[in-house]
Amino acid sequence: MVRAIRIHATGGPEVLRLDDVELPPPGPGEVRIRQRAIGLNFIDTYQRSGLYKLAALPAVLGMEGAGDVVAMGDGVADFSVGDRVAYGTELGGYAEARNIRADRIVPLPYVVSYETAAAMMLQGMTVRYLFRETFEVGPQTVMLFHAAAGGVGLIACQWAKALGATMIGTVGSPEKAELARAHGCTHVIDYRTENFVERVREITNGRGCDVVYDSIGRDTFPQSLDCLKPKGLWVSFGNASGPVPPFDLTQLKGSLYATRPSLMAYTATAQQLRANAADLFAHVAAERISIRVNQTYPLADAQRAHRDMEGRKTTGSSILVA
């Protein structure tokens, strides 16, 4: 038996329940991980609330974590018992131990701690596909990145700086503005006191941005479209304020492009997953990216963690420890 946080019905943070769960031996192609740290992400709240539908209930939430391989099923050739590993795309993380397909984990270098890995796998790999595949960011790129002081945002600030891009970030307080600047964000807009569309136009001398990365959703749409230059790209990759409502394609005036990407689509194969993670680990090892674990909660306090995330009380990354 292992302890795990499960939901038996969708709803608010109160539906998160600490259960004793029977964990069978790993099946063919699977390994068992004794988890050292577990990542917390907004997608967890979407699944808990029912915004993102889960295949079945009860379910163990959590998409990322890090730990040690303690057992293996038949047919696993790339890993051994005792290996340090991490993952960032597979549901079932809120637990002391879990079974997972071997093709969905990556080797964890010793220069990266369990806590850092758990805090960055989903978020860091998200930034990697956003900046290197969804849109090829470079020194000439001018971007708007919403929630620049969040877990994904702070990684994005540093990665954009490493690539030489101009990053305009939105935040919700002076404290978060300072945090974003300290991590390399070129220009910071406090959306509570400033109109971000007007400020983007001022900063870009009316030209607009090449790309807008929008994880907020309802509260920043359609204003995000007004921040783009002609033929610019709006990337909607989250719903922190609620889903974007249906809209008329004529709102994409100026020949704008829109996309709704996901990490799972960009890491569908083991080769894609490992290439993404290797790029992320290389930036961390070279100290171009530093991961701030600003909130650590015991596994049993998952309810409090969700309330803090949804109440915008967190900065940087958050983890659970079993």
C-alpha positions, 0 to 999 in steps of 0.5 A: 500500500502507498499513500496517494491523493485521489479525487473520487468526484470533480469539484473544489480543493475539498475533493482531494483526499489522502487514500491508502492505495494498492500498488501492483507490481510494474507491468511489461514496459513499466518501472516503479518510482519511489518519488522524492518530489512531485510537481504542482501545476495549474493543469492539476486544478483543471483536472480536479475541477472537471474543466479537463475531463479525466478518463475515469474516477477515482484518479490520482492527480499530478503530471510530473515528479522525480525519484528513484527506480525501485522495480521494473517490469518485463522488457525494460532495457533503458533503465536499472534499479537505482536510477534517478529519473524524472517525468512530466507528462503522465497522470498519477504523480500525487503519490509516495510511489507509482508505476509508469511506462519507461518510455515516459521517463528520462534519466535525471543528471546528478547536477539536477536535484529531485526537487528542481526536476519535479518543479520544472519538468512540465513547466520547463519542457513547456517553455522549451516547446513554446520557444523552440517549436511552436514559435522559433524564438531568437534575438529578433523576437518581441514577445508578450508573455502573460503571468511572467512571475509564475512557474512557467513564466520565470523559466520563460524569462530566463530562457528568453534572455538566454536566446536574446529575445525581447520579452514583455511580461504581465504580472499582478503586483509590484512584488511579482514585477520585481521577480520577473525583472530579476529573472530577465524579463525585459519589460514588465506590465502590472495588469492591475494598474496598467492597460497591457494593450496600450503598454505593449503598443508604447513599448513596441512603438506601435508595431506589436509583438511577433508572438503572444504566449497566453496561459490566462485564457478568458481574462486576457482574450481578445485583448491579447490579439490586439498586441500582435503585429500583422501575421503574428501568432497567438499561443493559447496554452492555459486557462488560469482565469477560465477557458477562452469563449468561442470566437469568430474567426474574423477576430483574427484581423491582420492575418493573425495565427492562433494555436492551442498547443500541448506538451503531450503533442510535442513529446509524443514519442520517447525520442521527442521527450528525451530531446526536450528534457535534454535541452532543458537540463543543459540550460539548467546545468549551464546555469542559464536557467535557475528554478525557484521552488518557492512553495513546498507542501507535504503530500497530505496538504494538497488541498492547501496547495490547490487553494494557494495556486488558484488564489494566485498566492504562489510565485515560481514553482511549487512541489509536494513531498511524500 
